């Protein structure tokens, strides 16, 4: 086994890989804002703000976890072609 072999770090992540995740999170944001506006119209502004904030705070870690795991799955060590 050759121990002097050089490796290149390759990232094959494309926008299409995370496009669905972004669309789903945007849908969550729009639904929470719609629910907040509905509660705002029902004269409960405190519940509206708490509801929107809670949904955003709880959904952000899931988005970050999904994105970072997708990114890590698209990183590879490739042997150098010149070797």
C-alpha positions in Angstrom: 0.0 0.0 0.0 1.3 3.4 -1.0 1.5 5.7 2.0 2.5 8.8 0.0 -0.7 8.9 -1.9 -2.4 12.4 -2.0 -6.1 12.8 -1.7 -8.4 15.7 -2.9 -11.4 16.8 -1.0 -14.4 16.9 -3.3 -17.8 18.4 -2.6 -20.5 17.3 -5.1 -23.4 19.2 -3.5 -25.6 21.0 -5.9 -28.6 23.3 -5.4 -30.9 20.5 -6.4 -29.8 18.4 -3.5 -31.1 21.0 -1.0 -33.9 22.5 -3.0 -36.6 20.3 -1.5 -35.5 21.1 2.0 -35.6 24.8 1.4 -39.1 24.6 -0.2 -40.4 22.6 2.8 -39.0 25.1 5.3 -40.4 28.0 3.4 -43.8 26.3 3.4 -43.5 25.9 7.2 -42.7 29.6 7.5 -45.7 30.6 5.4 -48.1 28.4 7.3 -46.8 29.8 10.6 -47.2 33.3 9.4 -50.7 32.6 8.1 -51.6 31.1 11.5 -50.1 34.1 13.2 -52.1 36.5 11.0 -55.3 34.5 11.8 -54.6 34.8 15.5 -53.8 38.4 15.1 -57.2 38.9 13.5 -58.8 37.1 16.4 -57.5 39.8 18.7 -54.9 37.6 20.3 -51.6 39.2 19.2 -49.5 37.6 22.0 -50.5 34.1 21.0 -49.8 35.0 17.4 -46.2 36.2 18.1 -45.6 33.2 20.4 -46.9 30.8 17.9 -44.8 32.1 15.0 -41.7 32.3 17.2 -42.2 28.8 18.5 -42.7 27.3 15.1 -39.6 29.1 13.7 -37.4 28.2 16.7 -38.5 24.5 16.6 -38.1 24.1 12.8 -34.7 25.8 12.4 -32.7 23.0 14.1 -34.3 20.4 11.8 -33.5 22.5 8.7 -29.9 22.9 9.9 -29.5 19.2 10.7 -31.0 18.2 7.3 -28.7 20.6 5.4 -25.5 19.6 7.3 -26.1 15.9 6.9 -26.8 16.4 3.2 -23.6 18.4 2.9 -21.6 15.7 4.7 -23.0 13.0 2.5 -21.7 14.8 -0.6 -18.1 15.2 0.6 -15.6 12.7 -0.6 -11.9 12.0 -0.6 -10.7 11.3 -4.1 -7.2 10.0 -5.0 -5.2 12.5 -6.9 -5.1 11.8 -10.6 -1.4 12.8 -11.0 -0.1 10.1 -8.6 
